[in-house]
Amino acid sequence: MTRHLERDSEIATAAHQLAGIGAIGTVVSTEGRILRPMPDQLFNDPAAGTADRPAAGAPLAARMRPGTLDELVGQEHLLEAGSALRTAIEAGEPHSMILYGPPGTGKTTIARIVAAAAGWAIEEESAVAAGRAEVRAVLARATERLAAGGRRTVFFLDEIHRFNKAQQDALLPAVEDGLIVLIGATTENPYFEVNGALLSRCQIYELKRLDAEAIEAMLRRALNDPDRGIPDPPSVAPEALALLAQRAGGDARTALGALERGVAAARVSGAAQIDLAAAEDALQRKAVSHDRAGDRHYDYISAWIKATRGSDPDASLYYLAAMLEGGEDPRFIARRMVILASEDVGNADPQGLLVATAAAAAVDRVGLPECRINLAQATTYLALAPKSNASYLALGRAAAHIREHGVADPPAHLQDASYAGAERLGRGAGYEYAHDQPDAVGSQPMLPTGVEGERFLEPSDRGWEAEAAERLARLRGR
């Protein structure tokens, strides 16, 4: 039986037709490519309840990949006894899900364990390289596998956020009709990057960075497992092992790769032990995970703003350093400083805006790396400055009044009288020049008719604004 699938949405229909008649056919794409069934031995064979083991020559991180829940370290918040995910795995009842978290935290591992525990086949693709043709091929094989013996398929799609809307939509029929259980993996926030229709059909699980204790346990396992890990390893100093675990940034793959390089270097040099210096050399420098266009871009600037607003200079400097080390554009940080200086410091310290704008100018004039110092100075000043959002709130109250009541015309005496004929229209008539008044304070009404008596500004009692509040009270009293 041969069919040409004109649209991705026909995949699921074809699946049911093939399964219904019990036939094993060949599905041909519109490009004429024959999508033949892939033998199941190319997939993980879960007869023993574990995922397949990689070849002996594979990288250490691949060889040490956990094959069961018992081997998995970290992610206790998702896999503790009685949790929804653990219960589904132990019951052998996979469901579509999106695994969201940093690299090296176990997303691929969990997907393989899910399939293995259920006894299902698993197809793996990366959205970086896969397109519609590859997805059609996966669904065609899932159809034939189901029709041949009723075996179900888990489709693991790594970096699912790389698929555009049309490509994500193409998965919907197969997920809805149960042809596949989709497990997507992403380092980006799925609520920003994955279509709402697909999100509604998947459970979101957020994986956390592994702590140093969990990573050190994996390193020790690699040193003590001659079959999968490192046979006859050299001695590793405890402080060297701790360094690898701490500086891996929560990424087990990074730590295992550094350990493997350290062992290889020790064997070449004949060193009997991997000491602290050797571990540092193997690891080089800690990779800073900071995607300037992604989720962490927003998370870190948000943390910087809130720490600075909260008057914690140490936290402010930490997040500033994290952004700069990760390659964040310093001009972006400077723009946020200027905003914060008015929104959160305000007139409690009017100098804050001057400091922030000066830092922004310094960033443009000096550039990296020296402008880091300017940003640090401005950060500490703004963090330690007294805080007031009175101006920000006052503008919001005025805007809310206008949205509710509309915009009223200014009093005639405040309107522009600089053009010929303005006097005949009554513009500017009766205006009293404030500098001619006692204390240079205007005595005429300034708000439009109907708005008189409204009070939008409510100064705080912090910093210079406390003085301003006293002056405002006197002015309003007059």
Secondary structure by P-SEA (a helix, b strand, c coil): cccccccccaaaaaaaaaaaaccbbbbbcccccccccccccccccccccccccccccccccccccccccccccccccccccccaaaaaaaaccccbbbbbccccccaaaaaaaaaaaacbbbbbbbcccccaaaaaaaaaaaaaaaaaccbbbbbbbcccccccaaaaaaaaaaaaacccbbbbbbcccccccccaaaaaabbbbbbccccaaaaaaaaaaaaacccccccccccccaaaaaaaaaaccccaaaaaaaaaaaaaaaaaaccccccaaaaaaaacccccccccccaaaaaaaaaaaaaaaaccaaaaaaaaaaaaaacccaaaaaaaaaaaacccccccccaaaaaaaaaaaaaaccccccaaaaaaaaaaaaaaccccaaaaaaaaaaaaaaaacccccccccccccccccccccccccccccccccccccccccccccccccccccccccccaaaaaaaaaaaaaac
